[in-house]
Amino acid sequence: MFSFESDTMLVDDREDLIAVLRMRFGDVSGELIEQIYQIDDMNTLQRLILAAANAANFNVFNHELQTEENSFRLLGENFNPLRDFLKGRETENGEEKE
């Protein structure tokens, strides 16, 4: 792959990550955008896109952002995007209990 192709894909992945974060969590700080633009590994960016799309909340995503580059552990309820929405909500046969 040519360098300019790789650079373009890195920019696209960074912008995709920022877009997913905005859709899920609202405003994205300038500091976070700077941190994202310092990432030069496509695998890391793609992992973070998946984390942003599936993290239960921003703190879960931020923890994943701080992990080492080769980490890939998007497991469990922390990566259920509905976890916090459904928390404390008990249902029976598809209907809320009163």
PDB file as gemmi writes it, atoms N, CA and C in Angstrom:
CRYST1    1.000    1.000    1.000  90.00  90.00  90.00 P 1                      
ATOM      1  N   MET A   1       0.849  -1.169   0.000  1.00  0.00           N  
ATOM      2  CA  MET A   1       0.000   0.000   0.000  1.00  0.00           C  
ATOM      3  C   MET A   1       0.895   1.232   0.000  1.00  0.00           C  
ATOM      4  N   PHE A   2       0.519   2.200  -0.827  1.00  0.00           N  
ATOM      5  CA  PHE A   2       1.283   3.433  -0.902  1.00  0.00           C  
ATOM      6  C   PHE A   2       1.035   4.283   0.330  1.00  0.00           C  
ATOM      7  N   SER A   3       2.017   5.088   0.670  1.00  0.00           N  
ATOM      8  CA  SER A   3       1.932   5.907   1.875  1.00  0.00           C  
ATOM      9  C   SER A   3       0.739   6.855   1.850  1.00  0.00           C  
ATOM     10  N   PHE A   4       0.480   7.485   0.694  1.00  0.00           N  
ATOM     11  CA  PHE A   4      -0.635   8.422   0.634  1.00  0.00           C  
ATOM     12  C   PHE A   4      -1.970   7.711   0.809  1.00  0.00           C  
ATOM     13  N   GLU A   5      -2.074   6.456   0.370  1.00  0.00           N  
ATOM     14  CA  GLU A   5      -3.300   5.681   0.593  1.00  0.00           C  
ATOM     15  C   GLU A   5      -3.474   5.387   2.076  1.00  0.00           C  
ATOM     16  N   SER A   6      -2.380   5.002   2.717  1.00  0.00           N  
ATOM     17  CA  SER A   6      -2.414   4.712   4.144  1.00  0.00           C  
ATOM     18  C   SER A   6      -2.760   5.964   4.939  1.00  0.00           C  
ATOM     19  N   ASP A   7      -2.162   7.091   4.577  1.00  0.00           N  
ATOM     20  CA  ASP A   7      -2.443   8.353   5.266  1.00  0.00           C  
ATOM     21  C   ASP A   7      -3.909   8.740   5.118  1.00  0.00           C  
ATOM     22  N   THR A   8      -4.459   8.561   3.929  1.00  0.00           N  
ATOM     23  CA  THR A   8      -5.870   8.877   3.686  1.00  0.00           C  
ATOM     24  C   THR A   8      -6.766   7.979   4.523  1.00  0.00           C  
ATOM     25  N   MET A   9      -6.433   6.703   4.610  1.00  0.00           N  
ATOM     26  CA  MET A   9      -7.242   5.773   5.400  1.00  0.00           C  
ATOM     27  C   MET A   9      -7.147   6.102   6.887  1.00  0.00           C  
ATOM     28  N   LEU A  10      -5.984   6.521   7.354  1.00  0.00           N  
ATOM     29  CA  LEU A  10      -5.836   6.924   8.756  1.00  0.00           C  
ATOM     30  C   LEU A  10      -6.717   8.135   9.061  1.00  0.00           C  
ATOM     31  N   VAL A  11      -6.709   9.121   8.173  1.00  0.00           N  
ATOM     32  CA  VAL A  11      -7.544  10.310   8.367  1.00  0.00           C  
ATOM     33  C   VAL A  11      -9.013   9.909   8.376  1.00  0.00           C  
ATOM     34  N   ASP A  12      -9.411   9.046   7.438  1.00  0.00           N  
ATOM     35  CA  ASP A  12     -10.802   8.584   7.382  1.00  0.00           C  
ATOM     36  C   ASP A  12     -11.194   7.864   8.672  1.00  0.00           C  
ATOM     37  N   ASP A  13     -10.331   6.980   9.163  1.00  0.00           N  
ATOM     38  CA  ASP A  13     -10.628   6.255  10.404  1.00  0.00           C  
ATOM     39  C   ASP A  13     -10.708   7.204  11.596  1.00  0.00           C  
ATOM     40  N   ARG A  14      -9.828   8.172  11.642  1.00  0.00           N  
ATOM     41  CA  ARG A  14      -9.884   9.154  12.736  1.00  0.00           C  
ATOM     42  C   ARG A  14     -11.200   9.926  12.706  1.00  0.00           C  
ATOM     43  N   GLU A  15     -11.581  10.380  11.519  1.00  0.00           N  
ATOM     44  CA  GLU A  15     -12.830  11.135  11.378  1.00  0.00           C  
ATOM     45  C   GLU A  15     -14.042  10.251  11.680  1.00  0.00           C  
ATOM     46  N   ASP A  16     -13.988   8.981  11.286  1.00  0.00           N  
ATOM     47  CA  ASP A  16     -15.072   8.049  11.608  1.00  0.00           C  
ATOM     48  C   ASP A  16     -15.193   7.872  13.118  1.00  0.00           C  
ATOM     49  N   LEU A  17     -14.065   7.732  13.796  1.00  0.00           N  
ATOM     50  CA  LEU A  17     -14.072   7.576  15.251  1.00  0.00           C  
ATOM     51  C   LEU A  17     -14.680   8.809  15.918  1.00  0.00           C  
ATOM     52  N   ILE A  18     -14.271   9.979  15.490  1.00  0.00           N  
ATOM     53  CA  ILE A  18     -14.805  11.220  16.058  1.00  0.00           C  
ATOM     54  C   ILE A  18     -16.307  11.319  15.795  1.00  0.00           C  
ATOM     55  N   ALA A  19     -16.740  10.930  14.594  1.00  0.00           N  
ATOM     56  CA  ALA A  19     -18.171  10.980  14.260  1.00  0.00           C  
ATOM     57  C   ALA A  19     -18.983  10.027  15.135  1.00  0.00           C  
ATOM     58  N   VAL A  20     -18.483   8.824  15.348  1.00  0.00           N  
ATOM     59  CA  VAL A  20     -19.190   7.860  16.201  1.00  0.00           C  
ATOM     60  C   VAL A  20     -19.262   8.382  17.633  1.00  0.00           C  
ATOM     61  N   LEU A  21     -18.166   8.940  18.120  1.00  0.00           N  
ATOM     62  CA  LEU A  21     -18.159   9.498  19.477  1.00  0.00           C  
ATOM     63  C   LEU A  21     -19.189  10.621  19.609  1.00  0.00           C  
ATOM     64  N   ARG A  22     -19.278  11.477  18.607  1.00  0.00           N  
ATOM     65  CA  ARG A  22     -20.262  12.568  18.646  1.00  0.00           C  
ATOM     66  C   ARG A  22     -21.688  12.036  18.620  1.00  0.00           C  
ATOM     67  N   MET A  23     -21.919  11.023  17.800  1.00  0.00           N  
ATOM     68  CA  MET A  23     -23.266  10.439  17.725  1.00  0.00           C  
ATOM     69  C   MET A  23     -23.664   9.798  19.043  1.00  0.00           C  
ATOM     70  N   ARG A  24     -22.732   9.103  19.659  1.00  0.00           N  
ATOM     71  CA  ARG A  24     -23.036   8.364  20.891  1.00  0.00           C  
ATOM     72  C   ARG A  24     -23.041   9.242  22.135  1.00  0.00           C  
ATOM     73  N   PHE A  25     -22.060  10.167  22.233  1.00  0.00           N  
ATOM     74  CA  PHE A  25     -21.824  10.841  23.498  1.00  0.00           C  
ATOM     75  C   PHE A  25     -21.909  12.367  23.438  1.00  0.00           C  
ATOM     76  N   GLY A  26     -22.192  12.934  22.284  1.00  0.00           N  
ATOM     77  CA  GLY A  26     -22.299  14.387  22.177  1.00  0.00           C  
ATOM     78  C   GLY A  26     -20.964  15.032  21.835  1.00  0.00           C  
ATOM     79  N   ASP A  27     -20.745  16.226  22.378  1.00  0.00           N  
ATOM     80  CA  ASP A  27     -19.534  16.987  22.067  1.00  0.00           C  
ATOM     81  C   ASP A  27     -18.272  16.205  22.394  1.00  0.00           C  
ATOM     82  N   VAL A  28     -17.268  16.391  21.556  1.00  0.00           N  
ATOM     83  CA  VAL A  28     -15.963  15.768  21.751  1.00  0.00           C  
ATOM     84  C   VAL A  28     -14.966  16.891  22.005  1.00  0.00           C  
ATOM     85  N   SER A  29     -14.217  16.794  23.076  1.00  0.00           N  
ATOM     86  CA  SER A  29     -13.275  17.860  23.438  1.00  0.00           C  
ATOM     87  C   SER A  29     -12.134  17.939  22.429  1.00  0.00           C  
ATOM     88  N   GLY A  30     -11.546  19.122  22.353  1.00  0.00           N  
ATOM     89  CA  GLY A  30     -10.380  19.313  21.490  1.00  0.00           C  
ATOM     90  C   GLY A  30      -9.217  18.436  21.914  1.00  0.00           C  
ATOM     91  N   GLU A  31      -9.077  18.228  23.217  1.00  0.00           N  
ATOM     92  CA  GLU A  31      -8.001  17.362  23.724  1.00  0.00           C  
ATOM     93  C   GLU A  31      -8.167  15.939  23.225  1.00  0.00           C  
ATOM     94  N   LEU A  32      -9.413  15.444  23.236  1.00  0.00           N  
ATOM     95  CA  LEU A  32      -9.662  14.086  22.766  1.00  0.00           C  
ATOM     96  C   LEU A  32      -9.394  13.978  21.264  1.00  0.00           C  
ATOM     97  N   ILE A  33      -9.805  14.992  20.510  1.00  0.00           N  
ATOM     98  CA  ILE A  33      -9.546  14.995  19.064  1.00  0.00           C  
ATOM     99  C   ILE A  33      -8.040  14.978  18.803  1.00  0.00           C  
ATOM    100  N   GLU A  34      -7.289  15.765  19.551  1.00  0.00           N  
ATOM    101  CA  GLU A  34      -5.827  15.755  19.409  1.00  0.00           C  
ATOM    102  C   GLU A  34      -5.259  14.374  19.724  1.00  0.00           C  
ATOM    103  N   GLN A  35      -5.764  13.748  20.782  1.00  0.00           N  
ATOM    104  CA  GLN A  35      -5.291  12.419  21.158  1.00  0.00           C  
ATOM    105  C   GLN A  35      -5.592  11.412  20.048  1.00  0.00           C  
ATOM    106  N   ILE A  36      -6.772  11.514  19.454  1.00  0.00           N  
ATOM    107  CA  ILE A  36      -7.137  10.614  18.354  1.00  0.00           C  
ATOM    108  C   ILE A  36      -6.221  10.835  17.157  1.00  0.00           C  
ATOM    109  N   TYR A  37      -5.910  12.090  16.851  1.00  0.00           N  
ATOM    110  CA  TYR A  37      -5.050  12.374  15.698  1.00  0.00           C  
ATOM    111  C   TYR A  37      -3.593  11.984  15.915  1.00  0.00           C  
ATOM    112  N   GLN A  38      -3.214  11.641  17.128  1.00  0.00           N  
ATOM    113  CA  GLN A  38      -1.867  11.140  17.392  1.00  0.00           C  
ATOM    114  C   GLN A  38      -1.756   9.643  17.138  1.00  0.00           C  
ATOM    115  N   ILE A  39      -2.875   8.966  16.941  1.00  0.00           N  
ATOM    116  CA  ILE A  39      -2.868   7.521  16.704  1.00  0.00           C  
ATOM    117  C   ILE A  39      -2.529   7.269  15.242  1.00  0.00           C  
ATOM    118  N   ASP A  40      -1.476   6.493  15.018  1.00  0.00           N  
ATOM    119  CA  ASP A  40      -1.011   6.215  13.659  1.00  0.00           C  
ATOM    120  C   ASP A  40      -1.166   4.759  13.258  1.00  0.00           C  
ATOM    121  N   ASP A  41      -1.928   3.996  14.024  1.00  0.00           N  
ATOM    122  CA  ASP A  41      -2.106   2.576  13.743  1.00  0.00           C  
ATOM    123  C   ASP A  41      -3.569   2.322  13.351  1.00  0.00           C  
ATOM    124  N   MET A  42      -3.783   1.822  12.136  1.00  0.00           N  
ATOM    125  CA  MET A  42      -5.148   1.590  11.653  1.00  0.00           C  
ATOM    126  C   MET A  42      -5.886   0.558  12.494  1.00  0.00           C  
ATOM    127  N   ASN A  43      -5.190  -0.480  12.955  1.00  0.00           N  
ATOM    128  CA  ASN A  43      -5.842  -1.499  13.780  1.00  0.00           C  
ATOM    129  C   ASN A  43      -6.358  -0.897  15.084  1.00  0.00           C  
ATOM    130  N   THR A  44      -5.569  -0.024  15.685  1.00  0.00           N  
ATOM    131  CA  THR A  44      -5.992   0.637  16.921  1.00  0.00           C  
ATOM    132  C   THR A  44      -7.209   1.511  16.661  1.00  0.00           C  
ATOM    133  N   LEU A  45      -7.185   2.282  15.584  1.00  0.00           N  
ATOM    134  CA  LEU A  45      -8.323   3.142  15.258  1.00  0.00           C  
ATOM    135  C   LEU A  45      -9.582   2.322  15.003  1.00  0.00           C  
ATOM    136  N   GLN A  46      -9.455   1.222  14.296  1.00  0.00           N  
ATOM    137  CA  GLN A  46     -10.623   0.386  14.020  1.00  0.00           C  
ATOM    138  C   GLN A  46     -11.161  -0.251  15.302  1.00  0.00           C  
ATOM    139  N   ARG A  47     -10.272  -0.650  16.205  1.00  0.00           N  
ATOM    140  CA  ARG A  47     -10.695  -1.188  17.505  1.00  0.00           C  
ATOM    141  C   ARG A  47     -11.445  -0.119  18.287  1.00  0.00           C  
ATOM    142  N   LEU A  48     -10.941   1.111  18.247  1.00  0.00           N  
ATOM    143  CA  LEU A  48     -11.585   2.198  18.974  1.00  0.00           C  
ATOM    144  C   LEU A  48     -12.928   2.582  18.365  1.00  0.00           C  
ATOM    145  N   ILE A  49     -13.067   2.455  17.058  1.00  0.00           N  
ATOM    146  CA  ILE A  49     -14.367   2.700  16.416  1.00  0.00           C  
ATOM    147  C   ILE A  49     -15.380   1.681  16.936  1.00  0.00           C  
ATOM    148  N   LEU A  50     -14.982   0.419  16.999  1.00  0.00           N  
ATOM    149  CA  LEU A  50     -15.863  -0.615  17.546  1.00  0.00           C  
ATOM    150  C   LEU A  50     -16.182  -0.344  19.009  1.00  0.00           C  
ATOM    151  N   ALA A  51     -15.168   0.071  19.771  1.00  0.00           N  
ATOM    152  CA  ALA A  51     -15.385   0.374  21.185  1.00  0.00           C  
ATOM    153  C   ALA A  51     -16.353   1.538  21.343  1.00  0.00           C  
ATOM    154  N   ALA A  52     -16.180   2.588  20.544  1.00  0.00           N  
ATOM    155  CA  ALA A  52     -17.065   3.755  20.630  1.00  0.00           C  
ATOM    156  C   ALA A  52     -18.497   3.392  20.272  1.00  0.00           C  
ATOM    157  N   ALA A  53     -18.659   2.521  19.295  1.00  0.00           N  
ATOM    158  CA  ALA A  53     -20.003   2.129  18.865  1.00  0.00           C  
ATOM    159  C   ALA A  53     -20.698   1.242  19.889  1.00  0.00           C  
ATOM    160  N   ASN A  54     -19.934   0.506  20.674  1.00  0.00           N  
ATOM    161  CA  ASN A  54     -20.527  -0.490  21.566  1.00  0.00           C  
ATOM    162  C   ASN A  54     -20.364  -0.224  23.049  1.00  0.00           C  
ATOM    163  N   ALA A  55     -19.568   0.750  23.434  1.00  0.00           N  
ATOM    164  CA  ALA A  55     -19.341   1.024  24.850  1.00  0.00           C  
ATOM    165  C   ALA A  55     -20.643   1.446  25.528  1.00  0.00           C  
ATOM    166  N   ALA A  56     -20.825   0.983  26.745  1.00  0.00           N  
ATOM    167  CA  ALA A  56     -22.039   1.311  27.496  1.00  0.00           C  
ATOM    168  C   ALA A  56     -22.111   2.803  27.817  1.00  0.00           C  
ATOM    169  N   ASN A  57     -20.951   3.436  27.991  1.00  0.00           N  
ATOM    170  CA  ASN A  57     -20.923   4.875  28.263  1.00  0.00           C  
ATOM    171  C   ASN A  57     -19.543   5.414  27.897  1.00  0.00           C  
ATOM    172  N   PHE A  58     -19.369   6.730  28.008  1.00  0.00           N  
ATOM    173  CA  PHE A  58     -18.113   7.344  27.600  1.00  0.00           C  
ATOM    174  C   PHE A  58     -16.943   6.868  28.458  1.00  0.00           C  
ATOM    175  N   ASN A  59     -17.169   6.634  29.742  1.00  0.00           N  
ATOM    176  CA  ASN A  59     -16.075   6.183  30.615  1.00  0.00           C  
ATOM    177  C   ASN A  59     -15.515   4.845  30.164  1.00  0.00           C  
ATOM    178  N   VAL A  60     -16.377   3.947  29.701  1.00  0.00           N  
ATOM    179  CA  VAL A  60     -15.920   2.650  29.188  1.00  0.00           C  
ATOM    180  C   VAL A  60     -15.053   2.874  27.956  1.00  0.00           C  
ATOM    181  N   PHE A  61     -15.509   3.757  27.040  1.00  0.00           N  
ATOM    182  CA  PHE A  61     -14.706   4.054  25.856  1.00  0.00           C  
ATOM    183  C   PHE A  61     -13.362   4.658  26.253  1.00  0.00           C  
ATOM    184  N   ASN A  62     -13.394   5.627  27.165  1.00  0.00           N  
ATOM    185  CA  ASN A  62     -12.168   6.303  27.571  1.00  0.00           C  
ATOM    186  C   ASN A  62     -11.164   5.319  28.178  1.00  0.00           C  
ATOM    187  N   HIS A  63     -11.650   4.361  28.948  1.00  0.00           N  
ATOM    188  CA  HIS A  63     -10.764   3.324  29.501  1.00  0.00           C  
ATOM    189  C   HIS A  63     -10.127   2.522  28.375  1.00  0.00           C  
ATOM    190  N   GLU A  64     -10.917   2.192  27.369  1.00  0.00           N  
ATOM    191  CA  GLU A  64     -10.390   1.444  26.224  1.00  0.00           C  
ATOM    192  C   GLU A  64      -9.367   2.280  25.465  1.00  0.00           C  
ATOM    193  N   LEU A  65      -9.595   3.566  25.364  1.00  0.00           N  
ATOM    194  CA  LEU A  65      -8.659   4.468  24.686  1.00  0.00           C  
ATOM    195  C   LEU A  65      -7.307   4.479  25.396  1.00  0.00           C  
ATOM    196  N   GLN A  66      -7.313   4.349  26.707  1.00  0.00           N  
ATOM    197  CA  GLN A  66      -6.082   4.412  27.494  1.00  0.00           C  
ATOM    198  C   GLN A  66      -5.316   3.091  27.519  1.00  0.00           C  
ATOM    199  N   THR A  67      -5.917   2.006  27.050  1.00  0.00           N  
ATOM    200  CA  THR A  67      -5.234   0.708  27.094  1.00  0.00           C  
ATOM    201  C   THR A  67      -4.135   0.643  26.048  1.00  0.00           C  
ATOM    202  N   GLU A  68      -3.287  -0.340  26.210  1.00  0.00           N  
ATOM    203  CA  GLU A  68      -2.159  -0.471  25.294  1.00  0.00           C  
ATOM    204  C   GLU A  68      -2.621  -0.757  23.874  1.00  0.00           C  
ATOM    205  N   GLU A  69      -1.750  -0.481  22.936  1.00  0.00           N  
ATOM    206  CA  GLU A  69      -2.073  -0.539  21.520  1.00  0.00           C  
ATOM    207  C   GLU A  69      -2.557  -1.902  21.047  1.00  0.00           C  
ATOM    208  N   ASN A  70      -1.991  -2.980  21.546  1.00  0.00           N  
ATOM    209  CA  ASN A  70      -2.331  -4.316  21.055  1.00  0.00           C  
ATOM    210  C   ASN A  70      -3.511  -4.950  21.777  1.00  0.00           C  
ATOM    211  N   SER A  71      -4.168  -4.201  22.619  1.00  0.00           N  
ATOM    212  CA  SER A  71      -5.302  -4.726  23.369  1.00  0.00           C  
ATOM    213  C   SER A  71      -6.500  -4.931  22.442  1.00  0.00           C  
ATOM    214  N   PHE A  72      -7.229  -6.004  22.683  1.00  0.00           N  
ATOM    215  CA  PHE A  72      -8.479  -6.216  21.958  1.00  0.00           C  
ATOM    216  C   PHE A  72      -9.362  -7.058  22.840  1.00  0.00           C  
ATOM    217  N   ARG A  73     -10.131  -6.403  23.700  1.00  0.00           N  
ATOM    218  CA  ARG A  73     -10.933  -7.127  24.681  1.00  0.00           C  
ATOM    219  C   ARG A  73     -12.314  -6.497  24.826  1.00  0.00           C  
ATOM    220  N   LEU A  74     -13.007  -6.386  23.757  1.00  0.00           N  
ATOM    221  CA  LEU A  74     -14.334  -5.784  23.779  1.00  0.00           C  
ATOM    222  C   LEU A  74     -15.357  -6.838  24.183  1.00  0.00           C  
ATOM    223  N   LEU A  75     -15.308  -7.227  25.458  1.00  0.00           N  
ATOM    224  CA  LEU A  75     -16.158  -8.302  25.948  1.00  0.00           C  
ATOM    225  C   LEU A  75     -17.035  -7.838  27.090  1.00  0.00           C  
ATOM    226  N   GLY A  76     -18.140  -8.501  27.270  1.00  0.00           N  
ATOM    227  CA  GLY A  76     -18.969  -8.302  28.447  1.00  0.00           C  
ATOM    228  C   GLY A  76     -19.940  -7.141  28.335  1.00  0.00           C  
ATOM    229  N   GLU A  77     -20.600  -6.887  29.436  1.00  0.00           N  
ATOM    230  CA  GLU A  77     -21.642  -5.868  29.489  1.00  0.00           C  
ATOM    231  C   GLU A  77     -21.120  -4.445  29.303  1.00  0.00           C  
ATOM    232  N   ASN A  78     -19.822  -4.223  29.522  1.00  0.00           N  
ATOM    233  CA  ASN A  78     -19.280  -2.890  29.277  1.00  0.00           C  
ATOM    234  C   ASN A  78     -19.398  -2.491  27.815  1.00  0.00           C  
ATOM    235  N   PHE A  79     -19.503  -3.473  26.935  1.00  0.00           N  
ATOM    236  CA  PHE A  79     -19.629  -3.193  25.515  1.00  0.00           C  
ATOM    237  C   PHE A  79     -21.006  -3.570  24.993  1.00  0.00           C  
ATOM    238  N   ASN A  80     -21.998  -3.355  25.822  1.00  0.00           N  
ATOM    239  CA  ASN A  80     -23.402  -3.452  25.444  1.00  0.00           C  
ATOM    240  C   ASN A  80     -23.919  -2.020  25.428  1.00  0.00           C  
ATOM    241  N   PRO A  81     -24.158  -1.444  24.239  1.00  0.00           N  
ATOM    242  CA  PRO A  81     -24.533  -0.034  24.177  1.00  0.00           C  
ATOM    243  C   PRO A  81     -25.840   0.281  24.897  1.00  0.00           C  
ATOM    244  N   LEU A  82     -26.630  -0.722  25.211  1.00  0.00           N  
ATOM    245  CA  LEU A  82     -27.897  -0.493  25.903  1.00  0.00           C  
ATOM    246  C   LEU A  82     -27.813  -0.746  27.406  1.00  0.00           C  
ATOM    247  N   ARG A  83     -26.636  -1.131  27.896  1.00  0.00           N  
ATOM    248  CA  ARG A  83     -26.495  -1.502  29.307  1.00  0.00           C  
ATOM    249  C   ARG A  83     -27.031  -0.427  30.248  1.00  0.00           C  
ATOM    250  N   ASP A  84     -26.572   0.795  30.111  1.00  0.00           N  
ATOM    251  CA  ASP A  84     -26.982   1.845  31.032  1.00  0.00           C  
ATOM    252  C   ASP A  84     -28.433   2.251  30.817  1.00  0.00           C  
ATOM    253  N   PHE A  85     -28.910   2.138  29.604  1.00  0.00           N  
ATOM    254  CA  PHE A  85     -30.302   2.460  29.301  1.00  0.00           C  
ATOM    255  C   PHE A  85     -31.242   1.463  29.965  1.00  0.00           C  
ATOM    256  N   LEU A  86     -30.848   0.193  29.961  1.00  0.00           N  
ATOM    257  CA  LEU A  86     -31.700  -0.863  30.500  1.00  0.00           C  
ATOM    258  C   LEU A  86     -31.455  -1.128  31.979  1.00  0.00           C  
ATOM    259  N   LYS A  87     -30.413  -0.550  32.544  1.00  0.00           N  
ATOM    260  CA  LYS A  87     -30.049  -0.802  33.934  1.00  0.00           C  
ATOM    261  C   LYS A  87     -31.214  -0.454  34.867  1.00  0.00           C  
ATOM    262  N   GLY A  88     -31.538  -1.376  35.722  1.00  0.00           N  
ATOM    263  CA  GLY A  88     -32.606  -1.157  36.690  1.00  0.00           C  
ATOM    264  C   GLY A  88     -33.995  -1.339  36.115  1.00  0.00           C  
ATOM    265  N   ARG A  89     -34.063  -1.660  34.873  1.00  0.00           N  
ATOM    266  CA  ARG A  89     -35.352  -1.839  34.218  1.00  0.00           C  
ATOM    267  C   ARG A  89     -35.662  -3.321  34.179  1.00  0.00           C  
ATOM    268  N   GLU A  90     -36.597  -3.752  34.941  1.00  0.00           N  
ATOM    269  CA  GLU A  90     -36.967  -5.163  35.010  1.00  0.00           C  
ATOM    270  C   GLU A  90     -38.144  -5.403  34.063  1.00  0.00           C  
ATOM    271  N   THR A  91     -38.045  -6.459  33.307  1.00  0.00           N  
ATOM    272  CA  THR A  91     -39.144  -6.786  32.403  1.00  0.00           C  
ATOM    273  C   THR A  91     -39.600  -8.211  32.620  1.00  0.00           C  
ATOM    274  N   GLU A  92     -40.833  -8.443  32.284  1.00  0.00           N  
ATOM    275  CA  GLU A  92     -41.406  -9.773  32.344  1.00  0.00           C  
ATOM    276  C   GLU A  92     -42.267  -9.941  31.107  1.00  0.00           C  
ATOM    277  N   ASN A  93     -41.957 -10.930  30.287  1.00  0.00           N  
ATOM    278  CA  ASN A  93     -42.687 -11.160  29.041  1.00  0.00           C  
ATOM    279  C   ASN A  93     -42.708  -9.926  28.149  1.00  0.00           C  
ATOM    280  N   GLY A  94     -41.584  -9.185  28.122  1.00  0.00           N  
ATOM    281  CA  GLY A  94     -41.475  -8.023  27.255  1.00  0.00           C  
ATOM    282  C   GLY A  94     -42.156  -6.776  27.797  1.00  0.00           C  
ATOM    283  N   GLU A  95     -42.721  -6.837  29.000  1.00  0.00           N  
ATOM    284  CA  GLU A  95     -43.381  -5.669  29.583  1.00  0.00           C  
ATOM    285  C   GLU A  95     -42.713  -5.305  30.898  1.00  0.00           C  
ATOM    286  N   GLU A  96     -42.687  -3.993  31.189  1.00  0.00           N  
ATOM    287  CA  GLU A  96     -42.069  -3.519  32.435  1.00  0.00           C  
ATOM    288  C   GLU A  96     -42.888  -3.974  33.626  1.00  0.00           C  
ATOM    289  N   LYS A  97     -42.160  -4.381  34.686  1.00  0.00           N  
ATOM    290  CA  LYS A  97     -42.840  -4.715  35.942  1.00  0.00           C  
ATOM    291  C   LYS A  97     -43.166  -3.428  36.659  1.00  0.00           C  
ATOM    292  N   GLU A  98     -44.237  -3.440  37.380  1.00  0.00           N  
ATOM    293  CA  GLU A  98     -44.625  -2.240  38.143  1.00  0.00           C  
ATOM    294  C   GLU A  98     -44.285  -2.423  39.584  1.00  0.00           C  
TER     295      GLU A  98                                                      
END                                                                             
